[in-house]
Amino acid sequence: MTDDYPTFIARDHNRSVPGKLDIPYYVVDSSCVVPMRQIEKRQFAAYTIRPRIQKLLPKFFKAPDLLLVNRAFEGAIPDFHVEVTDSNIPDLVASCDIDHSIKPSLSFEGGRLPAEKLLRFFVEQTLPRFADERNEPAKHSTSHMSPYLHFGQLASLEIALAVKEHAEKHDINADSYLEEIIMRRELSFNYASNVELPDRLENLPEWALANMAVHSRDPRNPQYSPEQIERGETYDELWNATQKEMLLRGKIQGYYRMYWGKKILEWSETYQQAADVMVDIHGKYALDGRDPNTFTNILWCFGLHDRAWGERPIFGKFRYMSGDSMKRKTNTRAYIEEIRLMEQTGRDPAKQV
Ligand SMILES: Cc1cc2nc3c(=O)[nH]c(=O)nc-3n(C[C@H](O)[C@H](O)[C@H](O)COP(=O)(O)OP(=O)(O)OC[C@H]3O[C@@H](n4cnc5c(N)ncnc54)[C@H](O)[C@@H]3O)c2cc1C
C-alpha cells in the first residue's frame, strides 16, 4: 500500500512497481481532501473545479475513522531499514550522495512535531489576520504548511479541519484559507494527475500557446542567464531578495513568489528556459518543490488556470506584475531588510516556533 501522488518519485514508482510484484498494489489518495480521482477530468480553472469539490465536501471533509492495526508486522526487519534518531541525522545526511553545498533552511525543521507546533501557532495566532495580510510578506501571516504537506508530515485534511474547527469556535472567517488549501491546491493535483509531463509548457491552454508564438522573439532587456538568476544577481533589489529567501528559507512568500516567477519569464531568453530555471531552482532549493503545486504554479506564470490580460511586450496577454506595484501594495523595504539581516546573521528573525 502506498501513496497516490502525481509527481516526484511516487509517480514513477506507482507505474513501475506493480508489474514487478505478484501481490496486489494499492494506492491511497491521502494528498487531497476530496480524492483526485473523484474529479472526473482535467479542470481548467478554479471556478470549474470549485463546484465539483463543494458538492463532494460533505462526504470527505470530516475526520476519518480511526484505524486500528489488527495484526502487527511480525516478519524480519529488512536490511534496508535505517533507524533515524535526532543524534544520527547529521551523519546520515553527510553520507548521502546529494549536493552538500545546499544549506539547511534557517526557518523550518522537518518532522511531524515541528509541523504540529507550527500549525498550532498559525491557527491560534495568525489565522485571524490571514485574509487581510497574506499578501503583505513582511507581516508573516501565512501558515508555512507547504513543506510539511509536500513531505506528508501533515495532511491537508487535518490542517483544514483544525482551521475550520478553530474558526467556528472563535467566530473567525477562514474561507480564504480553505480556498487556498482545498480549492487551489486540489486544482494543482487535478492538473498534475491529468498530464503526462507536468512541467512542460505544451500543457498550456490554446490561447497561452498562441500568445507565446506571437511574442517569442520579443527582445528581452535585460536578459539574465540561469546562473545569474540562481545567484540572485539582477538589477532588481526586491527580486534578488526573493531569490535569497528561497536559498535561505527554502520557500518564497506566496505573493512575492508570483513576482519572482513573472520576472524570470520577463528576463529569460525563451519561455521554456524561464520555466526550466524555475523548475530547477525549486528542485534544488525549495522544501515544497517537486510538488503538484510547483509545476502548476510555475505554469500559472504562463497563463495556466488564468485568463488573458492586456497586451504588452514579452508577456503578450499573460498577467503582468511590476516592481512599482509591489512597492505600492507591500512594504518591500521591510522585507528586503529582513532578508538582508537573515543573510548577515545566519538566523531567521521571523522564525515562528
Ligand atoms: C512560481 C510559483 C511557484 C510555486 N511553487 C510552489 C511549490 O513548489 N510548492 C507549493 O506548495 N506551492 C507553490 N506555490 C504556491 C504558493 O506560493 C505556496 O503554496 C505558498 O506560498 C506556500 O506557503 P504557505 O504554506 O505559507 O501558504 P498559505 O498561504 O498559508 O496557504 C496554505 C496552503 O494552501 C495551498 N496554496 C496556497 N497558495 C496556493 C496556490 N497558489 N496554488 C495551490 N495551492 C496553494 C498550499 O498548499 C499552502 O501550503 C508556487 C507559486 C508560484 C507563483
The ligand as an SDF file (V2000), in Angstrom:
LIG
                    3D

 53 58  0  0  0  0  0  0  0  0999 V2000
    6.0830   30.4880   -9.3000 C   0  0  0  0  0  0  0  0  0  0  0  0
    5.4060   29.8030   -8.1320 C   0  0  0  0  0  0  0  0  0  0  0  0
    5.9290   28.6230   -7.6450 C   0  0  0  0  0  0  0  0  0  0  0  0
    5.2920   27.9470   -6.5910 C   0  0  0  0  0  0  0  0  0  0  0  0
    5.8220   26.7780   -6.1460 N   0  0  0  0  0  0  0  0  0  0  0  0
    5.1990   26.0900   -5.1480 C   0  0  0  0  0  0  0  0  0  0  0  0
    5.7620   24.8660   -4.6740 C   0  0  0  0  0  0  0  0  0  0  0  0
    6.8110   24.4160   -5.1180 O   0  0  0  0  0  0  0  0  0  0  0  0
    5.0840   24.1980   -3.7000 N   0  0  0  0  0  0  0  0  0  0  0  0
    3.9380   24.6950   -3.1470 C   0  0  0  0  0  0  0  0  0  0  0  0
    3.3720   24.0420   -2.2520 O   0  0  0  0  0  0  0  0  0  0  0  0
    3.4020   25.8520   -3.5850 N   0  0  0  0  0  0  0  0  0  0  0  0
    3.9920   26.5810   -4.5450 C   0  0  0  0  0  0  0  0  0  0  0  0
    3.4600   27.7720   -4.9790 N   0  0  0  0  0  0  0  0  0  0  0  0
    2.1530   28.2120   -4.4460 C   0  0  0  0  0  0  0  0  0  0  0  0
    2.2200   29.0860   -3.1880 C   0  0  0  0  0  0  0  0  0  0  0  0
    3.1170   30.1390   -3.3770 O   0  0  0  0  0  0  0  0  0  0  0  0
    2.6320   28.2530   -1.9730 C   0  0  0  0  0  0  0  0  0  0  0  0
    1.7670   27.1460   -1.8250 O   0  0  0  0  0  0  0  0  0  0  0  0
    2.5830   29.0610   -0.6690 C   0  0  0  0  0  0  0  0  0  0  0  0
    3.3780   30.2070   -0.7660 O   0  0  0  0  0  0  0  0  0  0  0  0
    3.0580   28.1760    0.4830 C   0  0  0  0  0  0  0  0  0  0  0  0
    3.1800   28.9130    1.6830 O   0  0  0  0  0  0  0  0  0  0  0  0
    2.1720   28.6890    2.8720 P   0  0  0  0  0  0  0  0  0  0  0  0
    2.0790   27.2520    3.2040 O   0  0  0  0  0  0  0  0  0  0  0  0
    2.5600   29.6580    3.9370 O   0  0  0  0  0  0  0  0  0  0  0  0
    0.7930   29.1410    2.1660 O   0  0  0  0  0  0  0  0  0  0  0  0
   -0.5980   29.6000    2.7630 P   0  0  0  0  0  0  0  0  0  0  0  0
   -0.9220   30.9150    2.1190 O   0  0  0  0  0  0  0  0  0  0  0  0
   -0.6420   29.5190    4.2270 O   0  0  0  0  0  0  0  0  0  0  0  0
   -1.6180   28.5490    2.1100 O   0  0  0  0  0  0  0  0  0  0  0  0
   -1.8910   27.2900    2.7180 C   0  0  0  0  0  0  0  0  0  0  0  0
   -1.7170   26.1850    1.7200 C   0  0  0  0  0  0  0  0  0  0  0  0
   -2.6140   26.3780    0.6160 O   0  0  0  0  0  0  0  0  0  0  0  0
   -2.0060   25.9230   -0.5790 C   0  0  0  0  0  0  0  0  0  0  0  0
   -1.8210   27.0460   -1.5280 N   0  0  0  0  0  0  0  0  0  0  0  0
   -1.5530   28.3450   -1.2570 C   0  0  0  0  0  0  0  0  0  0  0  0
   -1.4410   29.0610   -2.4080 N   0  0  0  0  0  0  0  0  0  0  0  0
   -1.6270   28.1620   -3.4020 C   0  0  0  0  0  0  0  0  0  0  0  0
   -1.6320   28.2710   -4.8260 C   0  0  0  0  0  0  0  0  0  0  0  0
   -1.4230   29.4210   -5.4550 N   0  0  0  0  0  0  0  0  0  0  0  0
   -1.8580   27.1470   -5.5420 N   0  0  0  0  0  0  0  0  0  0  0  0
   -2.0880   25.9650   -4.9410 C   0  0  0  0  0  0  0  0  0  0  0  0
   -2.0960   25.7970   -3.6080 N   0  0  0  0  0  0  0  0  0  0  0  0
   -1.8710   26.8900   -2.8510 C   0  0  0  0  0  0  0  0  0  0  0  0
   -0.6260   25.3930   -0.1980 C   0  0  0  0  0  0  0  0  0  0  0  0
   -0.7220   24.0050   -0.0040 O   0  0  0  0  0  0  0  0  0  0  0  0
   -0.3270   26.1180    1.1090 C   0  0  0  0  0  0  0  0  0  0  0  0
    0.5740   25.4260    1.9440 O   0  0  0  0  0  0  0  0  0  0  0  0
    4.1180   28.4890   -6.0090 C   0  0  0  0  0  0  0  0  0  0  0  0
    3.6180   29.7030   -6.5030 C   0  0  0  0  0  0  0  0  0  0  0  0
    4.2570   30.3550   -7.5430 C   0  0  0  0  0  0  0  0  0  0  0  0
    3.6730   31.6470   -8.0580 C   0  0  0  0  0  0  0  0  0  0  0  0
  1  2  1  0
  2  3  1  0
  2 52  2  0
  3  4  2  0
  4  5  1  0
  4 50  1  0
  5  6  2  0
  6  7  1  0
  6 13  1  0
  7  8  2  0
  7  9  1  0
  9 10  1  0
 10 11  2  0
 10 12  1  0
 12 13  2  0
 13 14  1  0
 14 15  1  0
 14 50  1  0
 15 16  1  0
 16 17  1  0
 16 18  1  0
 18 19  1  0
 18 20  1  0
 20 21  1  0
 20 22  1  0
 22 23  1  0
 23 24  1  0
 24 25  2  0
 24 26  1  0
 24 27  1  0
 27 28  1  0
 28 29  2  0
 28 30  1  0
 28 31  1  0
 31 32  1  0
 32 33  1  0
 33 34  1  0
 33 48  1  0
 34 35  1  0
 35 36  1  0
 35 46  1  0
 36 37  1  0
 36 45  1  0
 37 38  2  0
 38 39  1  0
 39 40  1  0
 39 45  2  0
 40 41  1  0
 40 42  2  0
 42 43  1  0
 43 44  2  0
 44 45  1  0
 46 47  1  0
 46 48  1  0
 48 49  1  0
 50 51  2  0
 51 52  1  0
 52 53  1  0
M  END
$$$$
